[in-house]
Structure formats: structure tokens, C-alpha cells
């Protein structure tokens, strides 16, 4: 009697574990189909056309700020489609903002910043 009770309990414990593993694989398969899109680009000085390094690039609704590299380039992965506001700022330049509609395709931008008044 004690052995059958132990066997039944082992099966009962294994079922939820197997179900959890199965649901995890299902979630990975579903999320793997939704590809993140990328917003990338370069930030330049509007007059000299030189790259602007260390500019802050922020996409609304994402808790993430990236900085442009020495060559002015940046890249942000966007996990879902929709409308976003892109904001670029640098201490020596006027702020830049643009509204973007993200679809299934990556976006590449060239942003020109106007020098700010000191």
C-alpha cells in the first residue's frame, strides 16, 4: 500500500514539471516568431556634417538611453511595433525629436543637430 502511494505521488509531481517545461518551450517558440526591429542611424552636426559623439538617444516607452559612438552611430532594438517618439540631445546642440511608426522593417536614420546658443 505504501509503494502505490509513493508511485502515485511521483507521477503527480512529475506532471506539473512536464507541463511547465512544455509551456516554456511553447512560449519560446511564440516569442521567437516576433522579431525585434532595429532603429539605427548616425547623428551629425548640421553645419559641418561631422559626427556627434556622446549624444543621448531615447525612444519613448523604453526604459533605455543609448549614446552615440565616436562616429556618431547608434542602434536601438525595439521589441514591438507601434508609434514611438525618438529624442536626441547633446549639451552643445538643440534637442531633436521625431515621431516614428514602427512596422516590421528596420529603420535607418541620419539626424542633423543644430548647434545651441551658449
Buried (B, 14 or more C-beta within 10 A) or exposed (E): EEEEEEEEEEEEEEEEEEEEEEEEEEEEEEEEEEEEBBBBBBBBBBEEEEBBBEBBBBBEEBEEEBEBBEEBEBBBBBEEEEEBEBBBBBEEBEEBEEEBEBEEEBBEBEBBBEEEEE
